[in-house]
Amino acid sequence: MKTISESLQTPVVAEYDVIVVGGGPAGFAAAVCAAREGVKTCIIEQCGGIGGVATSGLMSHWTGNTQGGFYEEILSRSAELPELRQTIHPDKLHGVMLEMLLEAGVDIRLYTFAVAPVMDGNKITGVIIESKSGRQALMGKVVIDASGDGDIAARAGAEYQLGREGDAIMQPMTLMFKVGGVDYDRAIFPGSFESLMDVPAGEIQSLARANLPAPAGHVLLYKSTLPGVVTCNMTNVINVDGTKAEDLTKAQLTCRKQIPIIIDFLRKYAPGYENCYLHSAAAQIGVRETRHFKGLYTLTEDDIMEAKVFPDWVVTRAHFNFDIHNTKGAGLDENGCQHKFSQPKGYTIPYGCFVPEKIDGLLLAGRIISGTHKAHSNFRVMPICANMGQSVGIAAAIAVKSGVEVRNIPVANIQARLIELGIEI
């Protein structure tokens, strides 16, 4: 492979207490909550908006039954109507998120890629960014990687597992889209892979398997906040790696090709969708799984099934199922569990899951925290990620104000602040 040698002098354009990489629910929450604790905070987002899959990705709703925490504040400020509390209006949510960042005094840097860490030995001390303004450096006392894929953490040398243990296979990607012209009075809304519904031509999931091009082949349809508009979670692409731009491109092209075929299928087989049409498609593809970083503790599926309460908890009342999309095609993976998920209680996540084992000055938030493939399928959902961000943002602020390395913060101090903010076990 040919190479080009570069000699760079990168200007330091700003210094912060806390730098947050990634503007999805976890990064957004981390930035707001850190800034509210009185530390100078910046958020870096490669897209043109905040919210990640929740906004640019046209996510249908806040999945999961998480209770309390910063997630509740997001809902209270962004919900259209009480009965649509968990249904997402992406544009309204995006506006609310920007308002909250500005209210907290966060320095927002959109259209900006975080491309490399600034290192002093094994400690991260800043982030190199690239944008239309050129290559620049931001210095920070604590960096929070909430990028979804952990690009900065990986380039800093933090140890990770890519995808599933043993074979590195990752869950499929999906491009969400909306259809208009739906007759809500007659429409079906299968909300899970195990939602089996009879329609005139047969059972809808079986019809999808038979008539949609693999790896598409399941029907997931959700009401939106707009009359006659339905959010579709039906495109599907397997064997792609979200840490590679070429695979992201392949996924985008594959899913785009599936959309008109899916719409034709809905018109033919789904009651109420006879006159549906493409309303909008997400600007950002939904990546479910890439890197799992090795932290001071690794959350397991057994911890979740036991509803374990850790002494160093920083996230509480997390609840979902093992939502593993089929790594070989459509539907639920053989290792997944939705309707048959038997653990009704919420679980906790310990602080050790957010602290990389070997790199100082760095915290993790979102789906990249330290956990197994199966545990990740539960904690990766947005409400839990938002509450992760709250805890990590507070932890970063405590570290800055006390001058203590993030791995050495007394977790009781984080817990005390969370309790002051209304968090309950």
N, C-alpha and C positions, 0 to 999 in steps of 0.2 A: 504493500500500500504506500502510495506517495504521501509525503507529509510536507507541511510548510512551517518553517520556524518563525515565531513571532516574538518581538520584544515590545512589551507593553508597559506604559506608565499610566495607571488608572487613577483618575482624580477621585478623592474622597469628597463627596458632595454633601453629606449630612452625617450626623452622629445621633444615635437614639439610645434610650434605655432598653427598649424591646423592639425587635424586628420580627414581624409575622410574615411568613411566606405562604401565600395561598389565601384566597378570599371566599372559600366555601363556608358552609355553616360553622365548621370548627375554627377556621382561621378568623372569620368575622367575629365570632364570639370571643376568641382569645384577645383580639385587638381591642374590642370595646371594653372588655372587663379589665385588661391591663391598664388601659388609659384611665378608666374610672378610678383606679387605685392611685392615680397621681403620677404615673411615670410616662415619659415621652415615648410615644409608640408610633410605629409605621406599619402599614400593611402593603404588601406587594402582590399584585394580581396580574397574570399574563393576559387575561381577557379584558373586555371593555366594561365589565360590570362585576358587582359583588354578588355572591350567592352560589356560585358554582352550578352544580346540577339542579339545585333548587330553583334557579332563575334561568340562567343561560341554557340549562339542560332540560327545561320545561317539565320538571318533575310534577307528578299529579298531586301528591299529598305528603304530609309528614308521616312516614311509616313508623309504626311502633307505638307502644303505650307508655313511654317514659313520662314520669311525673315530676314536676318541680323544676327548679333551676332556671337558667337563662332561657331555655327553650320556651318556658311559659310566657316570658316577656315578649319573645318574638311572636308567639301566637296572638297575644293580647293586642299587639300593635299592628299586626298584618292581616288578621282574619277579616274576611268580608262580612260574614254573618255568623252568629253563634252556632247555627246548625251546620255551617261550613268551616268550622274552626280549624280543622286539619287540612282542608283543601287549599291548595296553593294558587294564588293569582300571581304569576311570576313577576309581572311588571310592578304591581303594588308592593310585593315583597322586596324587590330590588330597591325601590324608592325608600322603603322603611329602613332597610339596612344601611343605605347611604346616609340617611338622616341620623341614625344612631351612631354611626362612626363619626360624623361631623359633630354631633352633640358632645361626644366623649373627647373630642380634640385629637383624633387620630389623623396622622398624615397619610393620605391615600395616594398610592401610586399604581394607576391602572396602565394597561398596555405595556407592561413591564415584566420581563423575564428575570427571575433569579437564576443565575447560571453557574455560580461557584461560591464556595465558602471562603472567607478569609480566615486563615488558621494561624495560631500561635502554639506550636506543638500539637497537643491533642485537644486544644480549646478553640472553639469557633468564636471569632471576635467581630465578624461582619459578613456581609454578603456582597458579591459582585452582581450587578444588574446590567441588563442590556435593553435598550429601547430606542426609539427614534432620536432620543437625546444622546445616544452613544453608549459607550461602556463606562460605567461609573461604579463607585464603591460606597456602600453604606456601612458604617461601623455601629456595633450594638453590644450592649453588655449581656443580653440574652437573646438568642434566636429561637423562634418557635417555628418548626417545620410542620405546616398544615397543608401542604401542597397536594395531598392525595396520593402521590407517588413517592414522596420523600426524596426528591432530587437533591436537595441541599444536604440532608442527612447522609445520603449515600455517598455524595462526593466529599463529604467531610471524613468519611471512613467508618461510619457507623455500620455495624454488622446487621445483615438482614437475610431473610428467606424470601425468595421470589415465588409467589404463588403457593400452591399446595405442597405440603411436606412430601418429599420423596420423588416427585416428578415435575414440580414447578408449574403445573398447569393452573391457569387462572380462570375465574368465572367469565362468562361471555360479556360482551359490551352491547349496549342498546342505544339507539337514537330515538328519543321520545318524539311524538308528534301529536297534533290535535286534528280532529275532523269536526267540521260544522255540518249543519243540516240534519241533525239527529232528532228524531221524534222521541223525546224523553218519556212520554206516556207508554210507549211500546218497547223502548230500548232495553236490551240486556246489559248488565254490568258485572261480568265475571271478574272478581277481584283477586283471585289467586289461581295458581296452577291446578289446585284441587277443586276449583269451582266448576262442576260439571252441570251443564244446562242443556236441556232438550229444546231444539228449535225445529221448524217444520222438516228440514232435511236430515235431521239426526242430532247427535250430541255435538255441541259446538267445538269442544277441544279435539275430539276425534276428527271432525271435519277440517279443522285447521291442520292437523297432522297430515291429512290426506291431500290437501289442496294448496298449502303454502310451500314455497321452496325451502328446503332445509338450508341452514339450521333454524330458520323461522318455523313456527308451527304451534304456537300457543296463543290464547286469546286473553288479554288483560285489558279491561276497559274501565275507565274511571270518570265519574261526573266531574265537571269543572265548575268554576264560578260564573261561566258565561252561558246564557240560554242556548240550548241546542248544540253545545260544543262538548266533545268528549276527548279525554286524553288517552292515547294508545301507547301501551308498553308492549309492543309486539315485534319490533325489529330485533334481530339477533345475529351476532357474529361470534364464532368460537375460534380458538387457536390464535389469538392475537395478544400482544404484549403492550400494555399501556405505557411502558417506559421507552417505547420506540416510536418515533414520529412516522416511520413508514407503515407501521401496523395501525396507528391511529388513522392514517390516511386511508388505508385499506378498509378499515372498519366503517369509516364515514361513507365511502363509496358503496360498500356492500349494503349498508342499511338504507341509504338513499334509494337504491334500486329496488329494495323490498317494499318501500312505502306504497307506490301505486298498485302493486300486486295485492297488498294487504287491504287497501281501500276497495278494490274490486271484490275481494273475498267478503268483506263486511257488507257491501251492497247486495251480494247474492245470498248470503246465508244468515246474517244477523238481523233479527226483527228490529225495526226502527231506524236502521242504517241504510235503507234502500236509496236514499237521495244524499248520502253523506259525501263530503268533498274535503280535500286537504285544506285545513285552516292555517296551520303553521307547523314548522319543524324546528327542533332545537338547534341552536347554533353550536352547541357543545355536546359531544358524544358522552354517554354515561359509561364510565369505567368503574367496574365494581371491585376489582382486586389487582394489586401489583405487589408492592413490597410489604413484608411484615418485619419490622425492626426488632432486634434483640434488646430488650430492656432489662432493668433490674428484676422484673418479674414478668412472666409470660402467662397471660390469661388463657385458660383452657375451657373446653366445652363442659368439663366436669365442674369447674367453678360456677358456670352459669346454671347447670342443672341442679346444683346444690343451693343456688341462691346465696352464694357465699358472701358473708360480710367481713371484709378485710379490716384489720386494725388501722391500716394506712389508707383507708378509702378516701377518694376525692370525687368520685361520681357515684351517685346512689339511684336506686329505683329504676335502673335500666331494665327494659323488658322488650323482647321481641322473640322471634323463632330462629331456626337455622335455615335462613333463606339462601340456600345455595342453588343458583341457577345451573342447569344441566351443562356440564363442561363438554358434553358430546353432541348437544343439539338443543331441542326445544324442551320447555317444561322444567320440572324440579329435578335436581340431581339425586342420584341414589343415596347420597349421604345427607341430603337435606330433610327438613321436617317443618311443615307449616301447620295444617289443621291438627296433626297428631302431636304437636309440641305440648308436653305435659307439665311444664314448669310454670305455674301461674304467678309466682312471686318475682319481684324485681331483684336484681343482683347489684353488687357494687364493683367498681374497678379501682384497684389500688394505684397509688402514686408511682410505684415502680414500673408500671406499664408505659409511662410517659417519659421515662428517663433512660436514654440510651446507655448501654453498659459501659462504653469506653470513652465517649466524646463529652467533654465539658462545655458549658455555656449553651447547651442545646436541649430543647424539650420537643416532644412529639405530640401531635394532636390529630384526631380524625382516624380514618381507616388504617393508617400506617402504624398505629401503636403496637406494642408487643403482645401478640396473641396468636393462637393457632389458626389455621385455615378455617376450621369449623367455628371456633369462637368468633372469628372475624365476621362470619356471615350473620351474626347476631348484632354485634356492636357497631357495625359499619353504617347503620342507618342514621339519618340526619339528626333526629332529636337527640340521640345519644352523643353524636359527634358535637352538637352545639353545647351540650353540658360538659363534654370534655374540654372544649375551648374555654369555657368559663373557669374551670379549675386550673388549667394550665396558665391562663392569663394572670390569674391571681397569684399563682406560684411564682411566675416570672417577676411580678411586681415586688413580691416579698423578697426574692433573691436580690433584686436591684437595691431596694431600700435598706436591706440589712447587710449588703456586701458579702453575702454567702453564696457559694456555688450551688446551683440548682439541685444537685444531688444530695446536698447536705442540709437543705431546709428542714426544720422540724415540721413534719406533716401535720402535727397538731395545730400549728399556726394557720395552715391552709384550711383545715377543717373548721377552726374557730371562725374564720372569716366567712366561709360558706354557710355556717349555721346562722351567723348574723344576717345573711342575705336570705334566710328562709329555707335553706336546704335541710331535708329530714332524711333519716335513715329508713 
